[in-house]
Amino acid sequence: MNHYDLIVIGSGPAGRSAAIQAGKLGRRVVVLERAPRLGGVSAHTGTIPSKTLRETVLNLSGWRERSFYGRSYRARDDIGASDLKARLHMTIDHEVDVLEHQFNRNHVDTIQGEAHFVSKNEVEVKQPSGEVLTLTGDKFLIATGTRPYRPEYIPFNGKTILDGDEFLDMDDLPRSLVVVGAGVIGVEYATMFSALDIRVTLIEPRDSFLDFIDRQLIDEFTHQIRENGVDLRLGAAVESVEDRGSHIEVALDNGRHVRTEMLLFAAGRMGATDALNLQAAGLETDHRGRLKVARKTYQTDVPHIYAAGDVIGHPSLASTSLQQGRVAACHALDTPSLSESPWFPYGIYSVPEMSTCGMSEEEAQEREIPYEVGVARFRETSRGHIMGLEHGMLKMLVSLKTRRLLGVQIVGEGATELIHIAQAVLNLKGTVDYFVQNTFNYPTLAEAYKIAGLDAFNRMPIPEEFRKKPKAKAAKSDDKGAKDK
């Protein structure tokens, strides 16, 4: 009874999708989760909580209405940490309930406890009671995700100096916040708390941030967050952090000091693999605890052991992890499956949000692809006027040679929803002509695709099939032949 077709370690997006897929195939599958509740980092400290927090902040602060009623407008005057947590807990409870129902419906077994390999086909699970359970399996999927990187020079205390997983457990909202690390997590939290009119300083040791995003989009985003009150300090590394009781003193290597009530350290994450005893399974990790896999099958160096999700590194998105888990389970269980689409969207749930799919302008230049650019501002759309949007931009790259869409970048309200139009056109190898020919609902923000498409179309060479061709001269008819007919 302790032998399974597939043993999944971790119940985050990759683990859950793999287990459910295996269950639908009628295989015997078990999910091992060390936390008291299913869902992993994504459900409890990462994706779902941070996006719920963003929506709560925008609603309670009245952020979306300030262009109409002024910067001092608030939907609620006094907003505390308990207000933010109330909606957070309801959302997490619902997410876990749905996951448990999916596992039950698909006959997926679950065991709580910390797992480690004993051999290549055997794991031990130490349960909360102290009992150790031994399981064997034909195939394994490691989907343990990541944990925050915690360097020794940061004096974490769980109250005012926090990592990304602790941040949502704060008891009170600070009046000032320093965020170290301008990656996706740092940028999201920095801009959310700025929307609450909290003084936020965002520190990044490099001279740039979010380098996988188109630079024009980052320039637009940088202008907006600075206008919203975020003090962005690039090219400044943290030398020391001191907890002085009344405040936290942050010293930078450029000689400047920052005083703050709270500090969030969000500079990187590590693969959560240190407790798995991977050596017993014949596996090794890189310096950040991540596993190497074959990207089409998600097999590790040990063929019957797979890995998916954040534990394998880039792109480290919940959306791609869900897809990776499904593909890995199908391959592990010898079941044909559709391959993954080449283009997938990135979503950054900052304020304002950003989303991209396809090439950036820098990537097109690096590949030496001749291209044209089309740009639409949300304020150019009627829907933008209705919503009171003063900012927001959609940028489109189009190949001059084939007219195919190369990439779309969006910053502004609804960016993470709008990007899926671009994703569909990219994966179907569509051209700029699609946006010019087709009608979009009016008024909608999706009209920005039409505006950007026309912007690019009007600067591109006219397609040969659009050029007027001279009419062929009619042949002279034979009167006699015509009469005979």
Sequence and secondary structure as in RCSB ss.txt:
>XXXX:A:sequence
MNHYDLIVIGSGPAGRSAAIQAGKLGRRVVVLERAPRLGGVSAHTGTIPSKTLRETVLNLSGWRERSFYGRSYRA
RDDIGASDLKARLHMTIDHEVDVLEHQFNRNHVDTIQGEAHFVSKNEVEVKQPSGEVLTLTGDKFLIATGTRPYR
PEYIPFNGKTILDGDEFLDMDDLPRSLVVVGAGVIGVEYATMFSALDIRVTLIEPRDSFLDFIDRQLIDEFTHQI
RENGVDLRLGAAVESVEDRGSHIEVALDNGRHVRTEMLLFAAGRMGATDALNLQAAGLETDHRGRLKVARKTYQT
DVPHIYAAGDVIGHPSLASTSLQQGRVAACHALDTPSLSESPWFPYGIYSVPEMSTCGMSEEEAQEREIPYEVGV
ARFRETSRGHIMGLEHGMLKMLVSLKTRRLLGVQIVGEGATELIHIAQAVLNLKGTVDYFVQNTFNYPTLAEAYK
IAGLDAFNRMPIPEEFRKKPKAKAAKSDDKGAKDK
>XXXX:A:secstr
  EEEEEEE  SHHHHHHHHHHHHTT  EEEEE SSSTTHHHHHTSHHHHHHHHHHHHHHHTGGGHHHH TT  S
SS   HHHHHHHHHHHHHHHHHHHHHHHHHTT EEEESEEEEEETTEEEEE TTS EEEEEEEEEEE   EEE  
 TTS   SSSEEETTTGGG SS  SEEEEE  SHHHHHHHHHHHHTT EEEEEESSS   TTS HHHHHHHHHHH
HHTTEEEEES  EEEEEE SS EEEEETTS EEEESEEEE S EEES TTS GGGGT    TTS     TTT B 
SSTTEEE SGGG TT  HHHHHHHHHHHHHHHTT       S   EEE SSS EEEEE  HHHHHHTT  EEEEE
EEGGGSHHHHHHT    EEEEEEETTT BEEEEEEESTTHHHHHHHHHHHHHTT BHHHHHHS   SS TTHHHH
HHHHHHHTTS   GGGS           HHHHHH 
